[in-house]
């Protein structure tokens, strides 16, 4: 075999090996997870237009009498299954987001208040994942990122959600992501600015 043929053969083997690795390695190995425990909950939240200047409720009014968005979830800080997140946009023809892969999570104590009870060693869950944005039978891939806060009894839970039309590969939120993220690529489909839930709660657990 000539040197030229050997080089061509070697390049072909390398290409095949790279493709096989990408096919075999699960997405979870490309993810970043920091912390232990889980967070559950959800509720009603305000929705904002893309520039964030106008926030509206489900009736189209600017006063928070209802909500533009509802969500429900169970998410694990270390990526342990199950990880479920459902987000419903009631203002835009009932669009729906369903989480399929949790890509990154960072659970930490922001030092502002205790999440207890129940006992937990963190009060903030900041995360990102890929899933499906759908309306009826029409589905499209999407990226969601969120910042959920549980400051315990006597304090209102707060949430932030942003969804775009382009799935993300992986983003490391450990340990510096202490503000709501804006790392999902592509065009923004949904924005829930950081603020108190209109109803419901975020609940941190050990």
C-alpha positions in Angstrom: 0.0 0.0 0.0 1.4 3.4 -1.0 1.8 6.3 1.4 -1.0 8.1 -0.3 -3.3 5.2 0.0 -2.3 4.7 3.6 -3.1 8.3 4.5 -6.5 8.1 2.7 -7.3 4.8 4.6 -6.3 6.3 7.9 -8.5 9.4 7.4 -11.4 7.2 6.5 -10.9 5.1 9.7 -10.8 8.3 11.8 -13.9 9.7 10.2 -15.8 6.4 10.9 -14.5 6.3 14.5 -15.7 9.8 15.2 -19.2 9.1 13.7 -19.4 5.9 15.8 -18.5 7.8 19.0 -21.1 10.4 18.4 -23.7 7.7 17.8 -22.8 5.6 20.8 -22.0 8.2 23.5 -25.3 9.2 25.2 -26.2 12.9 25.5 -25.9 12.6 29.2 -22.1 12.2 29.0 -22.0 15.6 27.2 -23.9 17.3 30.0 -22.9 19.2 33.1 -24.5 18.5 36.5 -23.7 20.2 39.8 -25.3 19.5 43.1 -27.6 16.9 44.7 -31.3 16.7 45.3 -34.2 17.5 43.2 -36.8 20.3 42.7 -40.5 19.8 41.9 -43.4 22.1 41.4 -44.7 24.6 38.9 -47.5 27.2 38.6 -48.8 30.2 36.8 -46.3 32.8 35.4 -46.4 36.0 33.4 -45.3 36.0 29.7 -43.5 38.8 28.0 -43.1 39.8 24.4 -39.7 39.1 22.8 -38.2 42.4 23.8 -39.3 42.0 27.4 -41.0 45.4 27.5 -44.6 44.2 27.8 -45.8 41.4 30.0 -49.3 40.0 29.7 -51.6 37.4 31.3 -53.7 34.7 29.7 -56.5 37.2 28.9 -54.2 39.6 27.2 -54.3 42.1 30.0 -51.2 43.6 31.5 -52.3 43.0 35.1 -51.4 39.6 36.6 -55.0 38.3 37.1 -54.2 35.0 35.4 -51.2 33.8 33.5 -49.7 33.5 30.1 -47.7 30.4 31.0 -48.1 27.4 33.2 -45.5 24.8 34.0 -44.9 21.6 36.0 -41.8 19.7 36.6 -39.6 17.2 38.5 -35.8 17.8 37.9 -32.8 16.2 39.5 -29.6 18.2 40.2 -27.3 15.3 39.3 -29.2 14.3 36.1 -30.7 11.2 37.7 -34.0 10.2 36.0 -36.8 11.0 35.8 -36.5 14.6 34.6 -39.8 16.1 33.5 -40.6 19.6 32.5 -43.8 20.7 30.8 -44.4 24.3 29.8 -47.7 25.6 28.3 -48.0 28.9 26.5 -51.7 29.9 26.7 -51.4 33.1 24.7 -49.9 31.8 21.5 -52.3 29.2 20.3 -51.6 26.9 23.1 -48.0 26.0 22.3 -46.4 23.3 24.5 -42.8 22.4 25.4 -41.9 18.9 26.5 -38.4 18.3 27.9 -36.7 15.3 26.4 -33.0 15.6 27.6 -31.7 17.5 30.6 -28.4 18.9 29.4 -27.1 20.9 32.4 -28.1 21.7 35.9 -26.6 23.7 38.8 -28.3 23.5 42.2 -26.9 25.9 44.9 -27.8 28.0 47.9 -28.0 31.7 47.0 -27.7 32.6 50.7 -30.8 34.8 50.7 -33.2 32.5 52.5 -33.7 28.9 53.6 -35.6 26.6 51.3 -36.8 24.5 54.3 -39.2 22.8 54.9 -38.7 20.2 53.7 -35.0 19.9 54.3 -32.8 20.7 51.3 -29.2 22.0 50.8 -30.0 24.3 47.9 -32.7 26.8 46.9 -31.9 27.6 43.3 -32.1 25.2 40.3 -30.7 26.7 37.1 -30.8 24.4 34.1 -31.1 23.9 30.4 -32.4 21.1 28.2 -33.6 20.1 24.8 -37.1 19.0 23.8 -40.1 19.6 21.6 -42.1 22.7 21.0 -45.5 21.7 19.6 -48.9 23.0 18.6 -51.3 20.1 18.0 -49.7 17.7 15.7 -47.0 20.1 14.6 -43.7 19.5 16.4 -40.3 21.3 16.3 -37.0 20.8 18.2 -36.4 23.5 20.9 -34.1 24.5 23.7 -35.4 25.6 27.1 -33.5 27.2 30.0 -34.8 28.1 33.4 -34.0 29.6 36.8 -36.3 28.3 39.6 -36.0 29.6 43.2 -37.5 28.2 46.4 -36.9 30.5 49.4 -39.1 28.4 51.7 -42.1 29.1 53.9 -43.1 32.7 54.1 -41.5 33.6 50.7 -43.0 33.5 47.2 -41.3 31.1 44.8 -39.8 32.8 41.7 -39.2 31.5 38.2 -37.6 32.4 34.8 -38.1 30.5 31.6 -36.8 31.1 28.1 -37.4 28.8 25.0 -35.7 29.0 21.6 -36.1 27.2 18.3 -32.6 25.6 18.3 -31.5 22.7 20.5 -28.2 23.3 22.3 -25.3 20.8 22.6 -24.1 21.5 26.2 -23.5 24.5 28.4 -21.5 24.5 31.6 -23.5 26.3 34.3 -21.1 25.1 37.1 -20.6 27.0 39.3 -20.8 30.5 37.8 -24.4 30.7 36.5 -26.0 32.6 39.4 -28.3 34.7 37.1 -31.0 33.7 34.6 -29.3 32.2 31.6 -29.6 33.4 28.0 -27.5 30.7 26.3 -30.1 28.7 24.2 -29.2 29.5 20.6 -31.6 30.5 17.8 -34.8 32.6 17.8 -36.6 33.2 21.0 -40.0 31.6 21.1 -41.1 32.3 24.7 -39.9 34.5 27.6 -41.0 34.4 31.2 -39.0 37.1 33.0 -37.7 36.3 36.4 -40.3 37.1 39.0 -42.7 35.6 41.6 -45.2 32.9 40.6 -48.8 34.1 40.3 -49.7 30.8 41.9 -48.0 27.5 42.7 -44.5 26.9 44.1 -41.0 25.6 43.5 -40.0 23.0 46.1 -36.4 21.9 46.7 -35.8 18.4 48.2 -32.8 16.5 49.4 
